[in-house]
């Protein structure tokens, strides 16, 4: 598995549209193998955002970069309004994900397609 990090500058007034654009592209990205995409904003206002994506392999990520589906997403007005820094790739060599823990303290964060466990 690989993780890709990219710093982005989202212009004032574009944040909500940018986050909606990320959500709107979820299905097509998942069809091409993405495992996760997180948009991280600095705790103190004024800094750049960071986009973290996870992919099964370099080959799957490279295939996504080469697809016309990606080109269609990047030609959008929202994508063009955001400034993107270079992508840095990392190999995942250890660690873990606690998927149930992502929503245990904030149940409102359950995505609609994720069933909740009974109490």
N, CA, C and O atoms as CSV, one atom per row, in Angstrom:
chain,resi,resn,atom,element,x,y,z
A,1,UNK,N,N,0.860,-1.173,0.000
A,1,UNK,CA,C,0.000,0.000,0.000
A,1,UNK,C,C,0.901,1.230,0.000
A,1,UNK,O,O,1.992,1.228,0.571
A,2,UNK,N,N,0.412,2.282,-0.658
A,2,UNK,CA,C,1.137,3.551,-0.655
A,2,UNK,C,C,0.219,4.662,-0.153
A,2,UNK,O,O,-1.006,4.572,-0.227
A,3,UNK,N,N,0.855,5.706,0.357
A,3,UNK,CA,C,0.164,6.919,0.773
A,3,UNK,C,C,0.761,8.062,-0.026
A,3,UNK,O,O,1.979,8.171,-0.166
A,4,UNK,N,N,-0.111,8.912,-0.547
A,4,UNK,CA,C,0.335,10.095,-1.286
A,4,UNK,C,C,-0.092,11.342,-0.514
A,4,UNK,O,O,-1.239,11.462,-0.084
A,5,UNK,N,N,0.855,12.266,-0.347
A,5,UNK,CA,C,0.574,13.535,0.325
A,5,UNK,C,C,0.757,14.657,-0.675
A,5,UNK,O,O,1.675,14.642,-1.495
A,6,UNK,N,N,-0.142,15.636,-0.591
A,6,UNK,CA,C,-0.044,16.795,-1.474
A,6,UNK,C,C,-0.589,18.008,-0.744
A,6,UNK,O,O,-1.706,17.986,-0.229
A,7,UNK,N,N,0.206,19.062,-0.705
A,7,UNK,CA,C,-0.253,20.323,-0.138
A,7,UNK,C,C,-1.065,21.057,-1.199
A,7,UNK,O,O,-0.692,21.094,-2.372
A,8,UNK,N,N,-2.171,21.633,-0.772
A,8,UNK,CA,C,-3.026,22.383,-1.690
A,8,UNK,C,C,-3.380,23.724,-1.072
A,8,UNK,O,O,-3.493,23.859,0.146
A,9,UNK,N,N,-3.551,24.707,-1.938
A,9,UNK,CA,C,-3.998,26.031,-1.506
A,9,UNK,C,C,-5.400,26.221,-2.067
A,9,UNK,O,O,-5.593,26.338,-3.277
A,10,UNK,N,N,-6.376,26.248,-1.158
A,10,UNK,CA,C,-7.763,26.437,-1.553
A,10,UNK,C,C,-8.086,27.922,-1.348
A,10,UNK,O,O,-8.020,28.417,-0.222
A,11,UNK,N,N,-8.432,28.630,-2.419
A,11,UNK,CA,C,-8.692,30.065,-2.277
A,11,UNK,C,C,-9.869,30.347,-1.338
A,11,UNK,O,O,-10.772,29.522,-1.200
A,12,UNK,N,N,-9.851,31.510,-0.698
A,12,UNK,CA,C,-10.985,31.881,0.153
A,12,UNK,C,C,-12.290,31.800,-0.647
A,12,UNK,O,O,-12.347,32.210,-1.806
A,13,UNK,N,N,-13.309,31.276,-0.022
A,13,UNK,CA,C,-14.607,31.156,-0.663
A,13,UNK,C,C,-14.797,29.877,-1.475
A,13,UNK,O,O,-15.897,29.624,-1.964
A,14,UNK,N,N,-13.759,29.073,-1.628
A,14,UNK,CA,C,-13.846,27.846,-2.418
A,14,UNK,C,C,-13.847,26.577,-1.559
A,14,UNK,O,O,-14.015,25.484,-2.100
A,15,UNK,N,N,-13.667,26.687,-0.254
A,15,UNK,CA,C,-13.523,25.511,0.615
A,15,UNK,C,C,-14.694,24.544,0.487
A,15,UNK,O,O,-14.488,23.355,0.244
A,16,UNK,N,N,-15.921,25.038,0.647
A,16,UNK,CA,C,-17.081,24.149,0.598
A,16,UNK,C,C,-17.224,23.499,-0.772
A,16,UNK,O,O,-17.547,22.315,-0.869
A,17,UNK,N,N,-16.988,24.260,-1.818
A,17,UNK,CA,C,-17.067,23.700,-3.169
A,17,UNK,C,C,-15.970,22.660,-3.395
A,17,UNK,O,O,-16.200,21.644,-4.051
A,18,UNK,N,N,-14.786,22.912,-2.854
A,18,UNK,CA,C,-13.684,21.961,-3.003
A,18,UNK,C,C,-14.009,20.650,-2.287
A,18,UNK,O,O,-13.814,19.571,-2.847
A,19,UNK,N,N,-14.503,20.742,-1.053
A,19,UNK,CA,C,-14.859,19.530,-0.310
A,19,UNK,C,C,-15.994,18.770,-1.000
A,19,UNK,O,O,-16.000,17.539,-1.004
A,20,UNK,N,N,-16.948,19.490,-1.580
A,20,UNK,CA,C,-18.033,18.843,-2.331
A,20,UNK,C,C,-17.481,18.163,-3.584
A,20,UNK,O,O,-17.948,17.089,-3.964
A,21,UNK,N,N,-16.481,18.788,-4.230
A,21,UNK,CA,C,-15.842,18.199,-5.408
A,21,UNK,C,C,-15.133,16.894,-5.039
A,21,UNK,O,O,-15.196,15.915,-5.782
A,22,UNK,N,N,-14.461,16.890,-3.889
A,22,UNK,CA,C,-13.813,15.665,-3.405
A,22,UNK,C,C,-14.868,14.571,-3.220
A,22,UNK,O,O,-14.682,13.443,-3.676
A,23,UNK,N,N,-15.973,14.909,-2.551
A,23,UNK,CA,C,-17.045,13.922,-2.329
A,23,UNK,C,C,-17.650,13.445,-3.642
A,23,UNK,O,O,-17.922,12.255,-3.801
A,24,UNK,N,N,-17.864,14.354,-4.578
A,24,UNK,CA,C,-18.488,14.000,-5.853
A,24,UNK,C,C,-17.615,13.042,-6.666
A,24,UNK,O,O,-18.136,12.237,-7.438
A,25,UNK,N,N,-16.308,13.121,-6.500
A,25,UNK,CA,C,-15.403,12.247,-7.244
A,25,UNK,C,C,-15.118,10.923,-6.562
A,25,UNK,O,O,-14.377,10.095,-7.092
A,26,UNK,N,N,-15.700,10.720,-5.395
A,26,UNK,CA,C,-15.401,9.511,-4.616
A,26,UNK,C,C,-15.680,8.223,-5.390
A,26,UNK,O,O,-14.825,7.340,-5.442
A,27,UNK,N,N,-16.852,8.107,-5.985
A,27,UNK,CA,C,-17.237,6.856,-6.646
A,27,UNK,C,C,-16.278,6.504,-7.779
A,27,UNK,O,O,-15.838,5.359,-7.878
A,28,UNK,N,N,-15.953,7.461,-8.626
A,28,UNK,CA,C,-15.063,7.155,-9.755
A,28,UNK,C,C,-13.655,6.829,-9.260
A,28,UNK,O,O,-12.990,5.953,-9.813
A,29,UNK,N,N,-13.198,7.532,-8.219
A,29,UNK,CA,C,-11.881,7.219,-7.664
A,29,UNK,C,C,-11.870,5.815,-7.063
A,29,UNK,O,O,-10.895,5.080,-7.217
A,30,UNK,N,N,-12.953,5.442,-6.378
A,30,UNK,CA,C,-13.023,4.109,-5.795
A,30,UNK,C,C,-13.070,3.032,-6.889
A,30,UNK,O,O,-12.503,1.952,-6.721
A,31,UNK,N,N,-13.733,3.321,-7.989
A,31,UNK,CA,C,-13.747,2.369,-9.103
A,31,UNK,C,C,-12.340,2.142,-9.647
A,31,UNK,O,O,-12.051,1.088,-10.214
A,32,UNK,N,N,-11.473,3.124,-9.476
A,32,UNK,CA,C,-10.097,3.019,-9.952
A,32,UNK,C,C,-9.127,2.607,-8.848
A,32,UNK,O,O,-7.914,2.617,-9.060
A,33,UNK,N,N,-9.645,2.244,-7.664
A,33,UNK,CA,C,-8.812,1.617,-6.659
A,33,UNK,C,C,-8.418,2.430,-5.448
A,33,UNK,O,O,-7.742,1.901,-4.565
A,34,UNK,N,N,-8.812,3.703,-5.360
A,34,UNK,CA,C,-8.421,4.483,-4.183
A,34,UNK,C,C,-8.999,3.827,-2.928
A,34,UNK,O,O,-10.124,3.328,-2.938
A,35,UNK,N,N,-8.222,3.835,-1.861
A,35,UNK,CA,C,-8.650,3.257,-0.589
A,35,UNK,C,C,-9.166,4.321,0.375
A,35,UNK,O,O,-10.070,4.065,1.171
A,36,UNK,N,N,-8.583,5.515,0.296
A,36,UNK,CA,C,-8.988,6.595,1.202
A,36,UNK,C,C,-8.530,7.922,0.628
A,36,UNK,O,O,-7.534,7.993,-0.092
A,37,UNK,N,N,-9.266,8.967,0.953
A,37,UNK,CA,C,-8.857,10.334,0.624
A,37,UNK,C,C,-9.290,11.224,1.783
A,37,UNK,O,O,-10.466,11.270,2.144
A,38,UNK,N,N,-8.335,11.918,2.351
A,38,UNK,CA,C,-8.587,12.799,3.487
A,38,UNK,C,C,-8.080,14.190,3.154
A,38,UNK,O,O,-6.972,14.352,2.643
A,39,UNK,N,N,-8.896,15.189,3.447
A,39,UNK,CA,C,-8.469,16.580,3.296
A,39,UNK,C,C,-8.240,17.102,4.712
A,39,UNK,O,O,-9.158,17.138,5.531
A,40,UNK,N,N,-7.005,17.502,4.984
A,40,UNK,CA,C,-6.620,17.965,6.314
A,40,UNK,C,C,-6.355,19.460,6.255
A,40,UNK,O,O,-5.609,19.945,5.405
A,41,UNK,N,N,-6.980,20.175,7.173
A,41,UNK,CA,C,-6.787,21.617,7.241
A,41,UNK,C,C,-6.030,21.955,8.515
A,41,UNK,O,O,-6.200,21.286,9.534
A,42,UNK,N,N,-5.195,22.987,8.465
A,42,UNK,CA,C,-4.414,23.335,9.653
A,42,UNK,C,C,-5.316,23.763,10.809
A,42,UNK,O,O,-6.373,24.362,10.605
A,43,UNK,N,N,-4.878,23.445,12.020
A,43,UNK,CA,C,-5.644,23.822,13.211
A,43,UNK,C,C,-5.735,25.340,13.342
A,43,UNK,O,O,-6.746,25.870,13.804
A,44,UNK,N,N,-4.679,26.032,12.935
A,44,UNK,CA,C,-4.696,27.494,12.953
A,44,UNK,C,C,-5.002,27.984,11.545
A,44,UNK,O,O,-4.316,27.597,10.598
A,45,UNK,N,N,-6.023,28.832,11.389
A,45,UNK,CA,C,-6.415,29.302,10.061
A,45,UNK,C,C,-5.261,29.988,9.327
A,45,UNK,O,O,-4.359,30.565,9.934
A,46,UNK,N,N,-5.327,29.901,8.008
A,46,UNK,CA,C,-4.362,30.621,7.195
A,46,UNK,C,C,-3.315,29.772,6.524
A,46,UNK,O,O,-2.622,30.243,5.622
A,47,UNK,N,N,-3.182,28.525,6.944
A,47,UNK,CA,C,-2.178,27.668,6.326
A,47,UNK,C,C,-2.750,26.876,5.164
A,47,UNK,O,O,-3.944,26.941,4.870
A,48,UNK,N,N,-1.879,26.133,4.516
A,48,UNK,CA,C,-2.297,25.296,3.398
A,48,UNK,C,C,-2.966,24.025,3.905
A,48,UNK,O,O,-2.720,23.581,5.026
A,49,UNK,N,N,-3.804,23.454,3.069
A,49,UNK,CA,C,-4.420,22.163,3.362
A,49,UNK,C,C,-3.505,21.060,2.845
A,49,UNK,O,O,-2.627,21.305,2.019
A,50,UNK,N,N,-3.718,19.852,3.336
A,50,UNK,CA,C,-2.972,18.689,2.871
A,50,UNK,C,C,-3.998,17.628,2.480
A,50,UNK,O,O,-4.933,17.348,3.229
A,51,UNK,N,N,-3.810,17.043,1.298
A,51,UNK,CA,C,-4.662,15.950,0.853
A,51,UNK,C,C,-3.848,14.667,0.961
A,51,UNK,O,O,-2.738,14.572,0.437
A,52,UNK,N,N,-4.419,13.683,1.652
A,52,UNK,CA,C,-3.787,12.387,1.857
A,52,UNK,C,C,-4.641,11.354,1.122
A,52,UNK,O,O,-5.842,11.247,1.367
A,53,UNK,N,N,-4.018,10.598,0.223
A,53,UNK,CA,C,-4.723,9.504,-0.432
A,53,UNK,C,C,-3.971,8.208,-0.181
A,53,UNK,O,O,-2.754,8.202,0.002
A,54,UNK,N,N,-4.717,7.110,-0.174
A,54,UNK,CA,C,-4.119,5.785,0.016
A,54,UNK,C,C,-4.520,4.918,-1.168
A,54,UNK,O,O,-5.669,4.921,-1.610
A,55,UNK,N,N,-3.532,4.171,-1.670
A,55,UNK,CA,C,-3.712,3.330,-2.849
A,55,UNK,C,C,-3.106,1.956,-2.579
A,55,UNK,O,O,-2.173,1.845,-1.785
A,56,UNK,N,N,-3.620,0.906,-3.228
A,56,UNK,CA,C,-3.067,-0.426,-3.003
A,56,UNK,C,C,-1.624,-0.570,-3.464
A,56,UNK,O,O,-0.865,-1.344,-2.880
A,57,UNK,N,N,-1.229,0.174,-4.518
A,57,UNK,CA,C,0.113,0.026,-5.071
A,57,UNK,C,C,0.444,1.219,-5.966
A,57,UNK,O,O,-0.438,1.998,-6.328
A,58,UNK,N,N,1.714,1.354,-6.315
A,58,UNK,CA,C,2.133,2.385,-7.267
A,58,UNK,C,C,1.469,2.146,-8.621
A,58,UNK,O,O,1.094,3.098,-9.305
A,59,UNK,N,N,1.325,0.894,-9.004
A,59,UNK,CA,C,0.734,0.565,-10.305
A,59,UNK,C,C,-0.721,1.027,-10.390
A,59,UNK,O,O,-1.144,1.576,-11.408
A,60,UNK,N,N,-1.476,0.806,-9.327
A,60,UNK,CA,C,-2.880,1.234,-9.317
A,60,UNK,C,C,-2.954,2.757,-9.358
A,60,UNK,O,O,-3.775,3.319,-10.082
A,61,UNK,N,N,-2.101,3.426,-8.584
A,61,UNK,CA,C,-2.091,4.891,-8.594
A,61,UNK,C,C,-1.692,5.418,-9.969
A,61,UNK,O,O,-2.331,6.334,-10.487
A,62,UNK,N,N,-0.657,4.858,-10.559
A,62,UNK,CA,C,-0.210,5.300,-11.885
A,62,UNK,C,C,-1.294,5.087,-12.940
A,62,UNK,O,O,-1.467,5.919,-13.830
A,63,UNK,N,N,-2.026,3.973,-12.842
A,63,UNK,CA,C,-3.120,3.724,-13.778
A,63,UNK,C,C,-4.209,4.787,-13.617
A,63,UNK,O,O,-4.793,5.227,-14.607
A,64,UNK,N,N,-4.487,5.202,-12.374
A,64,UNK,CA,C,-5.471,6.265,-12.139
A,64,UNK,C,C,-4.999,7.574,-12.771
A,64,UNK,O,O,-5.781,8.262,-13.429
A,65,UNK,N,N,-3.750,7.916,-12.580
A,65,UNK,CA,C,-3.208,9.158,-13.137
A,65,UNK,C,C,-3.357,9.171,-14.656
A,65,UNK,O,O,-3.576,10.232,-15.241
A,66,UNK,N,N,-3.241,8.012,-15.303
A,66,UNK,CA,C,-3.277,7.921,-16.763
A,66,UNK,C,C,-4.691,7.815,-17.345
A,66,UNK,O,O,-4.850,7.862,-18.565
A,67,UNK,N,N,-5.712,7.673,-16.507
A,67,UNK,CA,C,-7.064,7.441,-17.022
A,67,UNK,C,C,-7.741,8.742,-17.471
A,67,UNK,O,O,-7.506,9.799,-16.885
A,68,UNK,N,N,-8.571,8.666,-18.497
A,68,UNK,CA,C,-9.357,9.846,-18.903
A,68,UNK,C,C,-10.357,10.282,-17.831
A,68,UNK,O,O,-10.772,11.441,-17.812
A,69,UNK,N,N,-10.749,9.362,-16.934
A,69,UNK,CA,C,-11.665,9.735,-15.850
A,69,UNK,C,C,-11.021,10.777,-14.937
A,69,UNK,O,O,-11.688,11.710,-14.489
A,70,UNK,N,N,-9.735,10.621,-14.663
A,70,UNK,CA,C,-9.034,11.608,-13.850
A,70,UNK,C,C,-8.964,12.934,-14.590
A,70,UNK,O,O,-9.172,13.992,-13.997
A,71,UNK,N,N,-8.673,12.878,-15.881
A,71,UNK,CA,C,-8.618,14.108,-16.677
A,71,UNK,C,C,-9.947,14.858,-16.620
A,71,UNK,O,O,-9.961,16.088,-16.565
A,72,UNK,N,N,-11.057,14.132,-16.633
A,72,UNK,CA,C,-12.375,14.765,-16.558
A,72,UNK,C,C,-12.563,15.473,-15.221
A,72,UNK,O,O,-13.133,16.564,-15.173
A,73,UNK,N,N,-12.091,14.864,-14.140
A,73,UNK,CA,C,-12.203,15.508,-12.824
A,73,UNK,C,C,-11.325,16.758,-12.740
A,73,UNK,O,O,-11.750,17.789,-12.218
A,74,UNK,N,N,-10.109,16.660,-13.255
A,74,UNK,CA,C,-9.179,17.777,-13.119
A,74,UNK,C,C,-9.483,18.938,-14.057
A,74,UNK,O,O,-8.924,20.024,-13.901
A,75,UNK,N,N,-10.356,18.719,-15.020
A,75,UNK,CA,C,-10.716,19.826,-15.908
A,75,UNK,C,C,-11.840,20.680,-15.331
A,75,UNK,O,O,-12.258,21.654,-15.958
A,76,UNK,N,N,-12.332,20.330,-14.149
A,76,UNK,CA,C,-13.443,21.070,-13.545
A,76,UNK,C,C,-13.003,22.449,-13.058
A,76,UNK,O,O,-11.824,22.686,-12.791
A,77,UNK,N,N,-13.968,23.344,-12.951
A,77,UNK,CA,C,-13.719,24.701,-12.468
A,77,UNK,C,C,-13.128,24.692,-11.059
A,77,UNK,O,O,-12.224,25.471,-10.758
A,78,UNK,N,N,-13.638,23.815,-10.201
A,78,UNK,CA,C,-13.158,23.762,-8.817
A,78,UNK,C,C,-11.698,23.319,-8.788
A,78,UNK,O,O,-10.879,23.935,-8.106
A,79,UNK,N,N,-11.370,22.268,-9.513
A,79,UNK,CA,C,-9.981,21.785,-9.526
A,79,UNK,C,C,-9.052,22.872,-10.054
A,79,UNK,O,O,-7.945,23.044,-9.543
A,80,UNK,N,N,-9.485,23.591,-11.051
A,80,UNK,CA,C,-8.652,24.638,-11.643
A,80,UNK,C,C,-8.451,25.820,-10.686
A,80,UNK,O,O,-7.465,26.547,-10.808
A,81,UNK,N,N,-9.378,26.022,-9.733
A,81,UNK,CA,C,-9.278,27.147,-8.794
A,81,UNK,C,C,-8.277,26.890,-7.671
A,81,UNK,O,O,-7.813,27.824,-7.018
A,82,UNK,N,N,-7.949,25.623,-7.454
A,82,UNK,CA,C,-7.070,25.237,-6.348
A,82,UNK,C,C,-5.642,25.100,-6.859
A,82,UNK,O,O,-5.419,24.604,-7.963
A,83,UNK,N,N,-4.665,25.545,-6.047
A,83,UNK,CA,C,-3.250,25.385,-6.401
A,83,UNK,C,C,-2.720,24.120,-5.736
A,83,UNK,O,O,-2.858,23.927,-4.528
A,84,UNK,N,N,-2.112,23.268,-6.549
A,84,UNK,CA,C,-1.612,21.980,-6.072
A,84,UNK,C,C,-0.097,21.963,-6.071
A,84,UNK,O,O,0.536,22.385,-7.039
A,85,UNK,N,N,0.481,21.478,-4.990
A,85,UNK,CA,C,1.924,21.257,-4.910
A,85,UNK,C,C,2.217,19.841,-5.392
A,85,UNK,O,O,1.285,19.058,-5.575
A,86,UNK,N,N,3.478,19.492,-5.602
A,86,UNK,CA,C,3.801,18.135,-6.060
A,86,UNK,C,C,3.341,17.050,-5.080
A,86,UNK,O,O,3.270,17.270,-3.871
A,87,UNK,N,N,3.037,15.900,-5.624
A,87,UNK,CA,C,2.644,14.739,-4.826
A,87,UNK,C,C,3.900,14.039,-4.324
A,87,UNK,O,O,4.848,13.824,-5.081
A,88,UNK,N,N,3.899,13.686,-3.038
A,88,UNK,CA,C,4.973,12.878,-2.462
A,88,UNK,C,C,4.393,11.523,-2.117
A,88,UNK,O,O,3.382,11.426,-1.422
A,89,UNK,N,N,5.043,10.471,-2.611
A,89,UNK,CA,C,4.579,9.105,-2.360
A,89,UNK,C,C,5.374,8.487,-1.213
A,89,UNK,O,O,6.578,8.705,-1.077
A,90,UNK,N,N,4.671,7.715,-0.399
A,90,UNK,CA,C,5.281,6.996,0.713
A,90,UNK,C,C,4.855,5.540,0.661
A,90,UNK,O,O,3.699,5.236,0.370
A,91,UNK,N,N,5.785,4.642,0.942
A,91,UNK,CA,C,5.468,3.231,1.110
A,91,UNK,C,C,4.945,3.037,2.533
A,91,UNK,O,O,5.508,3.585,3.481
A,92,UNK,N,N,3.893,2.276,2.684
A,92,UNK,CA,C,3.397,1.947,4.021
A,92,UNK,C,C,4.152,0.699,4.478
A,92,UNK,O,O,4.025,-0.370,3.881
A,93,UNK,N,N,4.933,0.849,5.539
A,93,UNK,CA,C,5.754,-0.261,6.024
A,93,UNK,C,C,5.321,-0.766,7.397
A,93,UNK,O,O,5.872,-1.745,7.900
A,94,UNK,N,N,4.347,-0.110,7.999
A,94,UNK,CA,C,3.856,-0.542,9.302
A,94,UNK,C,C,2.709,0.340,9.736
A,94,UNK,O,O,2.351,1.295,9.047
A,95,UNK,N,N,2.138,0.019,10.873
A,95,UNK,CA,C,1.040,0.797,11.425
A,95,UNK,C,C,-0.281,0.061,11.307
A,95,UNK,O,O,-0.307,-1.134,11.014
A,96,UNK,N,N,-1.377,0.769,11.535
A,96,UNK,CA,C,-2.699,0.158,11.499
A,96,UNK,C,C,-3.759,1.229,11.318
A,96,UNK,O,O,-3.491,2.418,11.495
A,97,UNK,N,N,-4.956,0.807,10.966
A,97,UNK,CA,C,-6.136,1.662,10.907
A,97,UNK,C,C,-7.164,1.107,11.876
A,97,UNK,O,O,-7.407,-0.100,11.895
A,98,UNK,N,N,-7.759,1.953,12.665
A,98,UNK,CA,C,-8.837,1.568,13.575
A,98,UNK,C,C,-10.131,2.111,12.981
A,98,UNK,O,O,-10.619,3.159,13.404
A,99,UNK,N,N,-10.687,1.401,12.001
A,99,UNK,CA,C,-11.866,1.904,11.302
A,99,UNK,C,C,-13.063,2.128,12.218
A,99,UNK,O,O,-13.696,3.178,12.105
A,100,UNK,N,N,-13.418,1.201,13.127
A,100,UNK,CA,C,-14.543,1.489,14.022
A,100,UNK,C,C,-14.270,2.702,14.918
A,100,UNK,O,O,-15.194,3.427,15.287
A,101,UNK,N,N,-13.006,2.915,15.263
A,101,UNK,CA,C,-12.662,4.039,16.122
A,101,UNK,C,C,-12.871,5.394,15.471
A,101,UNK,O,O,-12.945,6.409,16.163
A,102,UNK,N,N,-12.968,5.421,14.146
A,102,UNK,CA,C,-13.160,6.700,13.458
A,102,UNK,C,C,-14.475,7.368,13.831
A,102,UNK,O,O,-14.576,8.594,13.797
A,103,UNK,N,N,-15.480,6.583,14.184
A,103,UNK,CA,C,-16.793,7.163,14.474
A,103,UNK,C,C,-17.243,6.985,15.920
A,103,UNK,O,O,-18.310,7.476,16.287
A,104,UNK,N,N,-16.472,6.306,16.742
A,104,UNK,CA,C,-16.923,6.015,18.097
A,104,UNK,C,C,-17.167,7.291,18.917
A,104,UNK,O,O,-18.072,7.314,19.752
A,105,UNK,N,N,-16.389,8.333,18.697
A,105,UNK,CA,C,-16.559,9.563,19.470
A,105,UNK,C,C,-17.391,10.603,18.748
A,105,UNK,O,O,-17.760,11.616,19.342
A,106,UNK,N,N,-17.694,10.374,17.476
A,106,UNK,CA,C,-18.512,11.309,16.707
A,106,UNK,C,C,-19.392,10.504,15.755
A,106,UNK,O,O,-19.068,10.378,14.574
A,107,UNK,N,N,-20.515,9.951,16.260
A,107,UNK,CA,C,-21.373,9.095,15.432
A,107,UNK,C,C,-21.921,9.802,14.197
A,107,UNK,O,O,-22.317,9.126,13.247
A,108,UNK,N,N,-21.961,11.123,14.172
A,108,UNK,CA,C,-22.463,11.836,13.000
A,108,UNK,C,C,-21.548,11.652,11.801
A,108,UNK,O,O,-21.946,11.945,10.673
A,109,UNK,N,N,-20.332,11.172,12.022
A,109,UNK,CA,C,-19.372,10.983,10.938
A,109,UNK,C,C,-19.548,9.651,10.209
A,109,UNK,O,O,-18.786,9.356,9.288
A,110,UNK,N,N,-20.545,8.835,10.603
A,110,UNK,CA,C,-20.787,7.578,9.902
A,110,UNK,C,C,-21.260,7.872,8.492
A,110,UNK,O,O,-22.273,8.547,8.314
A,111,UNK,N,N,-20.547,7.380,7.481
A,111,UNK,CA,C,-21.057,7.559,6.122
A,111,UNK,C,C,-22.353,6.787,5.937
A,111,UNK,O,O,-22.568,5.785,6.619
A,112,UNK,N,N,-23.226,7.228,5.031
A,112,UNK,CA,C,-24.533,6.602,4.877
A,112,UNK,C,C,-24.468,5.115,4.534
A,112,UNK,O,O,-25.398,4.377,4.857
A,113,UNK,N,N,-23.393,4.657,3.889
A,113,UNK,CA,C,-23.324,3.257,3.490
A,113,UNK,C,C,-22.627,2.388,4.530
A,113,UNK,O,O,-22.331,1.225,4.253
A,114,UNK,N,N,-22.355,2.926,5.727
A,114,UNK,CA,C,-21.695,2.147,6.782
A,114,UNK,C,C,-22.710,1.869,7.890
A,114,UNK,O,O,-23.117,2.789,8.598
A,115,UNK,N,N,-23.121,0.611,8.047
A,115,UNK,CA,C,-24.077,0.300,9.113
A,115,UNK,C,C,-23.427,0.461,10.484
A,115,UNK,O,O,-22.252,0.148,10.676
A,116,UNK,N,N,-24.214,0.951,11.419
A,116,UNK,CA,C,-23.723,1.081,12.792
A,116,UNK,C,C,-23.905,-0.243,13.507
A,116,UNK,O,O,-24.861,-0.975,13.254
A,117,UNK,N,N,-22.961,-0.547,14.416
A,117,UNK,CA,C,-23.092,-1.749,15.214
A,117,UNK,C,C,-24.140,-1.507,16.299
A,117,UNK,O,O,-24.265,-0.388,16.796
A,118,UNK,N,N,-24.900,-2.555,16.673
A,118,UNK,CA,C,-25.896,-2.380,17.735
A,118,UNK,C,C,-25.210,-2.052,19.055
A,118,UNK,O,O,-24.099,-2.508,19.324
A,119,UNK,N,N,-25.890,-1.254,19.869
A,119,UNK,CA,C,-25.333,-0.849,21.167
A,119,UNK,C,C,-25.372,-1.959,22.164
A,119,UNK,O,O,-24.942,-1.782,23.303
